[in-house]
Amino acid sequence: MREEILLCSSQDLLEGGLAWGFDVVYAGQACRAFAIRFEGQVYAYLNRCSHVAMEMDYQPNRFFDDSGRWLLCATHGAAYAPDSGACAGGPCRGGLVKIGLSESRGLVHWHTAPNLKPVEF
Ligand code: FES
């Protein structure tokens, strides 16, 4: 069953700004994930490059390039579209793994899926 898990408040995600990082369990493995705001909408992805399964931020929670148009991987420069996670250039091998998000009444929630679960404490 899908759950919606509180992630952050809407004001924590600024247009083209720092991401909000969080932990998930994806396909049984602990992974970092991140949420961003782009053209007014919120999006989230696993923090795992499709080129080599590495975290992508070049400084903590910094994924956008200087133009604010693309998400970049710090390791070899793969570029991804912020609104779909699709590969937009560089050595990526496919897109980012997208995580469902919803935003209402000033709060952002992420959505679990069969292969995507919260970390159990
Ligand atoms: S690991 Fe991301 S571009 Fe190579």
Backbone and ligand atoms as CSV (ligand in chain L), in Angstrom:
chain,resi,resn,atom,element,x,y,z
A,1,MET,N,N,0.835,-1.192,0.000
A,1,MET,CA,C,0.000,0.000,0.000
A,1,MET,C,C,0.880,1.255,0.000
A,2,ARG,N,N,0.473,2.237,-0.785
A,2,ARG,CA,C,1.267,3.454,-0.870
A,2,ARG,C,C,1.051,4.318,0.372
A,3,GLU,N,N,2.160,4.831,0.873
A,3,GLU,CA,C,2.089,5.767,1.994
A,3,GLU,C,C,2.630,7.105,1.539
A,4,GLU,N,N,2.155,8.168,2.168
A,4,GLU,CA,C,2.719,9.492,1.926
A,4,GLU,C,C,3.420,9.923,3.200
A,5,ILE,N,N,4.696,10.243,3.074
A,5,ILE,CA,C,5.532,10.512,4.242
A,5,ILE,C,C,5.985,11.965,4.217
A,6,LEU,N,N,5.776,12.641,5.338
A,6,LEU,CA,C,6.146,14.057,5.404
A,6,LEU,C,C,7.637,14.220,5.152
A,7,LEU,N,N,7.971,15.131,4.238
A,7,LEU,CA,C,9.368,15.354,3.881
A,7,LEU,C,C,9.864,16.693,4.423
A,8,CYS,N,N,9.184,17.765,4.079
A,8,CYS,CA,C,9.653,19.103,4.482
A,8,CYS,C,C,8.516,20.084,4.256
A,9,SER,N,N,8.763,21.332,4.585
A,9,SER,CA,C,7.752,22.340,4.292
A,9,SER,C,C,8.028,22.920,2.908
A,10,SER,N,N,7.012,23.479,2.291
A,10,SER,CA,C,7.154,24.030,0.932
A,10,SER,C,C,8.287,25.049,0.857
A,11,GLN,N,N,8.445,25.834,1.908
A,11,GLN,CA,C,9.463,26.883,1.838
A,11,GLN,C,C,10.885,26.349,1.957
A,12,ASP,N,N,11.029,25.073,2.280
A,12,ASP,CA,C,12.373,24.474,2.291
A,12,ASP,C,C,12.889,24.223,0.878
A,13,LEU,N,N,12.009,24.251,-0.117
A,13,LEU,CA,C,12.410,23.976,-1.500
A,13,LEU,C,C,12.253,25.247,-2.318
A,14,LEU,N,N,13.376,25.911,-2.547
A,14,LEU,CA,C,13.358,27.156,-3.302
A,14,LEU,C,C,13.690,26.864,-4.750
A,15,GLU,N,N,13.095,27.642,-5.628
A,15,GLU,CA,C,13.293,27.490,-7.065
A,15,GLU,C,C,14.789,27.435,-7.416
A,16,GLY,N,N,15.209,26.327,-7.986
A,16,GLY,CA,C,16.600,26.196,-8.421
A,16,GLY,C,C,17.610,26.228,-7.272
A,17,GLY,N,N,17.159,26.054,-6.051
A,17,GLY,CA,C,18.048,26.199,-4.901
A,17,GLY,C,C,18.570,24.859,-4.399
A,18,LEU,N,N,19.003,24.863,-3.165
A,18,LEU,CA,C,19.522,23.634,-2.568
A,18,LEU,C,C,18.423,22.579,-2.500
A,19,ALA,N,N,18.839,21.341,-2.660
A,19,ALA,CA,C,17.900,20.233,-2.541
A,19,ALA,C,C,17.660,19.917,-1.068
A,20,TRP,N,N,16.606,19.169,-0.835
A,20,TRP,CA,C,16.317,18.628,0.491
A,20,TRP,C,C,16.654,17.143,0.434
A,21,GLY,N,N,17.668,16.729,1.165
A,21,GLY,CA,C,18.091,15.337,1.114
A,21,GLY,C,C,17.316,14.472,2.100
A,22,PHE,N,N,17.108,13.223,1.744
A,22,PHE,CA,C,16.446,12.281,2.652
A,22,PHE,C,C,16.895,10.860,2.335
A,23,ASP,N,N,16.573,9.963,3.257
A,23,ASP,CA,C,16.987,8.562,3.120
A,23,ASP,C,C,15.794,7.694,2.765
A,24,VAL,N,N,16.025,6.743,1.892
A,24,VAL,CA,C,14.986,5.778,1.531
A,24,VAL,C,C,15.632,4.391,1.462
A,25,VAL,N,N,14.788,3.392,1.354
A,25,VAL,CA,C,15.258,2.042,1.030
A,25,VAL,C,C,14.706,1.722,-0.351
A,26,TYR,N,N,15.600,1.565,-1.317
A,26,TYR,CA,C,15.195,1.308,-2.701
A,26,TYR,C,C,15.655,-0.095,-3.074
A,27,ALA,N,N,14.708,-0.929,-3.470
A,27,ALA,CA,C,15.010,-2.316,-3.841
A,27,ALA,C,C,15.857,-2.992,-2.749
A,28,GLY,N,N,15.512,-2.705,-1.505
A,28,GLY,CA,C,16.174,-3.350,-0.378
A,28,GLY,C,C,17.485,-2.722,0.059
A,29,GLN,N,N,17.912,-1.651,-0.613
A,29,GLN,CA,C,19.185,-1.005,-0.265
A,29,GLN,C,C,18.942,0.402,0.261
A,30,ALA,N,N,19.681,0.786,1.297
A,30,ALA,CA,C,19.594,2.159,1.791
A,30,ALA,C,C,20.206,3.102,0.771
A,31,CYS,N,N,19.507,4.168,0.435
A,31,CYS,CA,C,19.962,5.142,-0.571
A,31,CYS,C,C,19.633,6.543,-0.102
A,32,ARG,N,N,20.435,7.476,-0.556
A,32,ARG,CA,C,20.073,8.876,-0.395
A,32,ARG,C,C,19.134,9.278,-1.536
A,33,ALA,N,N,18.300,10.247,-1.246
A,33,ALA,CA,C,17.393,10.797,-2.250
A,33,ALA,C,C,17.377,12.306,-2.056
A,34,PHE,N,N,16.811,13.027,-3.022
A,34,PHE,CA,C,16.752,14.483,-2.879
A,34,PHE,C,C,15.515,15.037,-3.572
A,35,ALA,N,N,15.050,16.146,-3.023
A,35,ALA,CA,C,13.901,16.845,-3.600
A,35,ALA,C,C,14.342,18.247,-3.993
A,36,ILE,N,N,13.757,18.751,-5.072
A,36,ILE,CA,C,14.078,20.090,-5.584
A,36,ILE,C,C,12.781,20.768,-6.040
A,37,ARG,N,N,12.912,22.067,-6.296
A,37,ARG,CA,C,11.808,22.786,-6.934
A,37,ARG,C,C,12.306,23.325,-8.267
A,38,PHE,N,N,11.479,23.128,-9.307
A,38,PHE,CA,C,11.836,23.587,-10.644
A,38,PHE,C,C,10.567,24.068,-11.341
A,39,GLU,N,N,10.594,25.310,-11.817
A,39,GLU,CA,C,9.433,25.923,-12.470
A,39,GLU,C,C,8.169,25.748,-11.620
A,40,GLY,N,N,8.362,25.938,-10.329
A,40,GLY,CA,C,7.240,25.956,-9.398
A,40,GLY,C,C,6.815,24.607,-8.861
A,41,GLN,N,N,7.238,23.529,-9.522
A,41,GLN,CA,C,6.820,22.185,-9.096
A,41,GLN,C,C,7.922,21.527,-8.275
A,42,VAL,N,N,7.523,20.588,-7.427
A,42,VAL,CA,C,8.511,19.839,-6.652
A,42,VAL,C,C,8.739,18.469,-7.300
A,43,TYR,N,N,9.989,18.022,-7.245
A,43,TYR,CA,C,10.382,16.743,-7.828
A,43,TYR,C,C,11.372,16.070,-6.882
A,44,ALA,N,N,11.416,14.745,-6.935
A,44,ALA,CA,C,12.414,14.032,-6.126
A,44,ALA,C,C,12.955,12.840,-6.905
A,45,TYR,N,N,14.200,12.529,-6.627
A,45,TYR,CA,C,14.896,11.438,-7.306
A,45,TYR,C,C,15.815,10.742,-6.304
A,46,LEU,N,N,16.177,9.513,-6.637
A,46,LEU,CA,C,17.279,8.896,-5.911
A,46,LEU,C,C,18.542,9.685,-6.207
A,47,ASN,N,N,19.390,9.832,-5.208
A,47,ASN,CA,C,20.675,10.497,-5.417
A,47,ASN,C,C,21.673,9.440,-5.897
A,48,ARG,N,N,21.438,9.009,-7.134
A,48,ARG,CA,C,22.254,7.923,-7.674
A,48,ARG,C,C,22.370,8.153,-9.185
A,49,CYS,N,N,23.574,8.438,-9.623
A,49,CYS,CA,C,23.793,8.704,-11.046
A,49,CYS,C,C,23.556,7.425,-11.853
A,50,SER,N,N,23.035,7.583,-13.073
A,50,SER,CA,C,22.807,6.397,-13.915
A,50,SER,C,C,24.092,5.945,-14.615
A,51,HIS,N,N,25.132,6.756,-14.554
A,51,HIS,CA,C,26.415,6.376,-15.172
A,51,HIS,C,C,27.137,5.361,-14.293
A,52,VAL,N,N,27.463,5.792,-13.080
A,52,VAL,CA,C,28.014,4.908,-12.056
A,52,VAL,C,C,27.155,5.206,-10.824
A,53,ALA,N,N,26.789,4.180,-10.099
A,53,ALA,CA,C,25.831,4.379,-9.006
A,53,ALA,C,C,26.480,5.133,-7.849
A,54,MET,N,N,26.697,6.438,-8.072
A,54,MET,CA,C,27.325,7.288,-7.053
A,54,MET,C,C,26.392,8.442,-6.746
A,55,GLU,N,N,26.571,9.022,-5.558
A,55,GLU,CA,C,25.816,10.236,-5.242
A,55,GLU,C,C,26.326,11.363,-6.130
A,56,MET,N,N,25.462,12.297,-6.464
A,56,MET,CA,C,25.772,13.254,-7.536
A,56,MET,C,C,26.150,14.656,-7.076
A,57,ASP,N,N,25.777,15.044,-5.865
A,57,ASP,CA,C,25.940,16.457,-5.488
A,57,ASP,C,C,27.408,16.828,-5.309
A,58,TYR,N,N,27.774,17.977,-5.871
A,58,TYR,CA,C,29.174,18.409,-5.793
A,58,TYR,C,C,29.476,19.152,-4.508
A,59,GLN,N,N,28.458,19.715,-3.909
A,59,GLN,CA,C,28.516,20.136,-2.510
A,59,GLN,C,C,27.231,19.599,-1.909
A,60,PRO,N,N,27.164,19.408,-0.609
A,60,PRO,CA,C,25.957,18.797,-0.060
A,60,PRO,C,C,24.691,19.492,-0.551
A,61,ASN,N,N,23.805,18.712,-1.147
A,61,ASN,CA,C,22.496,19.178,-1.617
A,61,ASN,C,C,22.553,20.189,-2.753
A,62,ARG,N,N,23.683,20.294,-3.444
A,62,ARG,CA,C,23.781,21.207,-4.582
A,62,ARG,C,C,23.824,20.361,-5.852
A,63,PHE,N,N,22.755,20.446,-6.634
A,63,PHE,CA,C,22.623,19.643,-7.857
A,63,PHE,C,C,22.464,20.515,-9.102
A,64,PHE,N,N,21.865,21.696,-8.950
A,64,PHE,CA,C,21.607,22.537,-10.127
A,64,PHE,C,C,22.905,23.121,-10.671
A,65,ASP,N,N,22.961,23.243,-11.994
A,65,ASP,CA,C,24.072,23.981,-12.606
A,65,ASP,C,C,23.833,25.485,-12.392
A,66,ASP,N,N,24.775,26.297,-12.857
A,66,ASP,CA,C,24.668,27.737,-12.621
A,66,ASP,C,C,23.434,28.343,-13.286
A,67,SER,N,N,22.981,27.745,-14.379
A,67,SER,CA,C,21.826,28.296,-15.088
A,67,SER,C,C,20.509,27.927,-14.391
A,68,GLY,N,N,20.532,26.939,-13.493
A,68,GLY,CA,C,19.305,26.476,-12.865
A,68,GLY,C,C,18.455,25.630,-13.788
A,69,ARG,N,N,18.988,25.218,-14.926
A,69,ARG,CA,C,18.217,24.463,-15.928
A,69,ARG,C,C,18.442,22.959,-15.825
A,70,TRP,N,N,19.561,22.551,-15.263
A,70,TRP,CA,C,19.933,21.142,-15.305
A,70,TRP,C,C,20.430,20.681,-13.945
A,71,LEU,N,N,20.222,19.398,-13.673
A,71,LEU,CA,C,20.832,18.752,-12.512
A,71,LEU,C,C,22.108,18.086,-12.999
A,72,LEU,N,N,23.196,18.319,-12.297
A,72,LEU,CA,C,24.485,17.796,-12.737
A,72,LEU,C,C,25.007,16.754,-11.770
A,73,CYS,N,N,25.717,15.779,-12.329
A,73,CYS,CA,C,26.485,14.853,-11.500
A,73,CYS,C,C,27.903,15.391,-11.403
A,74,ALA,N,N,28.404,15.487,-10.171
A,74,ALA,CA,C,29.724,16.083,-9.958
A,74,ALA,C,C,30.851,15.199,-10.484
A,75,THR,N,N,30.614,13.906,-10.620
A,75,THR,CA,C,31.737,13.012,-10.904
A,75,THR,C,C,32.225,13.133,-12.345
A,76,HIS,N,N,31.347,12.972,-13.315
A,76,HIS,CA,C,31.768,13.078,-14.724
A,76,HIS,C,C,30.861,14.008,-15.525
A,77,GLY,N,N,29.996,14.742,-14.875
A,77,GLY,CA,C,29.248,15.796,-15.558
A,77,GLY,C,C,27.982,15.377,-16.275
A,78,ALA,N,N,27.415,14.227,-15.970
A,78,ALA,CA,C,26.122,13.899,-16.574
A,78,ALA,C,C,25.096,14.965,-16.197
A,79,ALA,N,N,24.222,15.292,-17.163
A,79,ALA,CA,C,23.188,16.304,-16.920
A,79,ALA,C,C,21.820,15.655,-17.049
A,80,TYR,N,N,20.914,16.054,-16.177
A,80,TYR,CA,C,19.560,15.484,-16.156
A,80,TYR,C,C,18.541,16.614,-16.142
A,81,ALA,N,N,17.397,16.353,-16.769
A,81,ALA,CA,C,16.301,17.326,-16.759
A,81,ALA,C,C,15.651,17.329,-15.373
A,82,PRO,N,N,15.504,18.513,-14.757
A,82,PRO,CA,C,14.946,18.555,-13.392
A,82,PRO,C,C,13.505,18.083,-13.298
A,83,ASP,N,N,12.735,18.188,-14.391
A,83,ASP,CA,C,11.316,17.847,-14.301
A,83,ASP,C,C,11.000,16.396,-14.647
A,84,SER,N,N,11.961,15.671,-15.175
A,84,SER,CA,C,11.692,14.272,-15.534
A,84,SER,C,C,12.798,13.334,-15.070
A,85,GLY,N,N,13.981,13.879,-14.805
A,85,GLY,CA,C,15.133,13.042,-14.490
A,85,GLY,C,C,15.766,12.425,-15.723
A,86,ALA,N,N,15.268,12.766,-16.910
A,86,ALA,CA,C,15.811,12.186,-18.140
A,86,ALA,C,C,17.228,12.675,-18.383
A,87,CYS,N,N,18.012,11.821,-18.994
A,87,CYS,CA,C,19.376,12.196,-19.365
A,87,CYS,C,C,19.328,13.339,-20.368
A,88,ALA,N,N,20.136,14.371,-20.122
A,88,ALA,CA,C,20.144,15.524,-21.026
A,88,ALA,C,C,21.544,15.784,-21.569
A,89,GLY,N,N,22.489,14.925,-21.275
A,89,GLY,CA,C,23.843,15.114,-21.798
A,89,GLY,C,C,24.857,14.455,-20.899
A,90,GLY,N,N,26.050,14.254,-21.425
A,90,GLY,CA,C,27.095,13.613,-20.634
A,90,GLY,C,C,26.953,12.099,-20.667
A,91,PRO,N,N,27.682,11.421,-19.774
A,91,PRO,CA,C,27.792,9.965,-19.884
A,91,PRO,C,C,26.672,9.172,-19.212
A,92,CYS,N,N,25.494,9.750,-18.990
A,92,CYS,CA,C,24.463,8.982,-18.284
A,92,CYS,C,C,23.983,7.798,-19.125
A,93,ARG,N,N,23.510,6.814,-18.432
A,93,ARG,CA,C,22.958,5.606,-19.075
A,93,ARG,C,C,21.512,5.481,-18.647
A,94,GLY,N,N,20.701,6.389,-19.112
A,94,GLY,CA,C,19.302,6.403,-18.680
A,94,GLY,C,C,19.072,7.534,-17.708
A,95,GLY,N,N,17.856,7.611,-17.219
A,95,GLY,CA,C,17.492,8.727,-16.359
A,95,GLY,C,C,17.643,8.397,-14.892
A,96,LEU,N,N,17.296,9.383,-14.078
A,96,LEU,CA,C,17.293,9.184,-12.628
A,96,LEU,C,C,16.038,8.430,-12.212
A,97,VAL,N,N,16.096,7.791,-11.074
A,97,VAL,CA,C,14.926,7.102,-10.521
A,97,VAL,C,C,14.064,8.139,-9.813
A,98,LYS,N,N,12.843,8.296,-10.312
A,98,LYS,CA,C,11.956,9.338,-9.799
A,98,LYS,C,C,11.191,8.844,-8.574
A,99,ILE,N,N,10.958,9.742,-7.657
A,99,ILE,CA,C,10.176,9.453,-6.445
A,99,ILE,C,C,8.963,10.375,-6.461
A,100,GLY,N,N,7.793,9.811,-6.238
A,100,GLY,CA,C,6.575,10.617,-6.240
A,100,GLY,C,C,6.548,11.597,-5.077
A,101,LEU,N,N,6.102,12.800,-5.361
A,101,LEU,CA,C,5.971,13.836,-4.325
A,101,LEU,C,C,4.610,14.480,-4.471
A,102,SER,N,N,4.109,15.011,-3.383
A,102,SER,CA,C,2.924,15.863,-3.478
A,102,SER,C,C,3.127,17.043,-2.547
A,103,GLU,N,N,2.482,18.124,-2.897
A,103,GLU,CA,C,2.615,19.357,-2.122
A,103,GLU,C,C,1.229,19.919,-1.890
A,104,SER,N,N,0.884,20.121,-0.641
A,104,SER,CA,C,-0.378,20.798,-0.345
A,104,SER,C,C,-0.302,21.429,1.030
A,105,ARG,N,N,-0.992,22.530,1.169
A,105,ARG,CA,C,-1.063,23.288,2.434
A,105,ARG,C,C,0.307,23.525,3.051
A,106,GLY,N,N,1.267,23.841,2.173
A,106,GLY,CA,C,2.584,24.226,2.668
A,106,GLY,C,C,3.477,23.085,3.078
A,107,LEU,N,N,3.052,21.851,2.788
A,107,LEU,CA,C,3.861,20.689,3.159
A,107,LEU,C,C,4.134,19.818,1.937
A,108,VAL,N,N,5.302,19.181,1.944
A,108,VAL,CA,C,5.688,18.278,0.864
A,108,VAL,C,C,5.808,16.868,1.448
A,109,HIS,N,N,5.170,15.910,0.775
A,109,HIS,CA,C,5.238,14.495,1.175
A,109,HIS,C,C,5.845,13.677,0.042
A,110,TRP,N,N,6.605,12.648,0.398
A,110,TRP,CA,C,7.049,11.708,-0.637
A,110,TRP,C,C,6.237,10.426,-0.538
A,111,HIS,N,N,6.171,9.708,-1.652
A,111,HIS,CA,C,5.276,8.559,-1.759
A,111,HIS,C,C,6.076,7.275,-1.819
A,112,THR,N,N,5.700,6.337,-0.998
A,112,THR,CA,C,6.331,5.028,-1.085
A,112,THR,C,C,5.811,4.300,-2.336
A,113,ALA,N,N,6.499,3.239,-2.714
A,113,ALA,CA,C,6.124,2.423,-3.860
A,113,ALA,C,C,6.580,1.004,-3.512
A,114,PRO,N,N,6.190,-0.006,-4.329
A,114,PRO,CA,C,6.571,-1.377,-3.958
A,114,PRO,C,C,8.073,-1.548,-3.729
A,115,ASN,N,N,8.894,-0.840,-4.495
A,115,ASN,CA,C,10.353,-0.981,-4.325
A,115,ASN,C,C,10.981,0.202,-3.591
A,116,LEU,N,N,10.153,1.039,-2.989
A,116,LEU,CA,C,10.643,2.255,-2.349
A,116,LEU,C,C,9.972,2.416,-0.997
A,117,LYS,N,N,10.774,2.311,0.048
A,117,LYS,CA,C,10.205,2.307,1.392
A,117,LYS,C,C,10.960,3.280,2.286
A,118,PRO,N,N,10.339,3.670,3.382
A,118,PRO,CA,C,11.073,4.499,4.340
A,118,PRO,C,C,12.105,3.658,5.085
A,119,VAL,N,N,13.098,4.333,5.619
A,119,VAL,CA,C,14.092,3.653,6.448
A,119,VAL,C,C,13.439,3.344,7.788
A,120,GLU,N,N,13.577,2.104,8.227
A,120,GLU,CA,C,13.004,1.730,9.534
A,120,GLU,C,C,14.027,2.045,10.607
A,121,PHE,N,N,13.567,2.676,11.677
A,121,PHE,CA,C,14.495,2.969,12.774
A,121,PHE,C,C,14.318,1.948,13.876
L,1,FES,S1,S,29.058,8.961,-12.003
L,1,FES,FE1,FE,27.739,10.561,-12.648
L,1,FES,S2,S,28.549,11.144,-14.563
L,1,FES,FE2,FE,29.786,9.467,-14.003
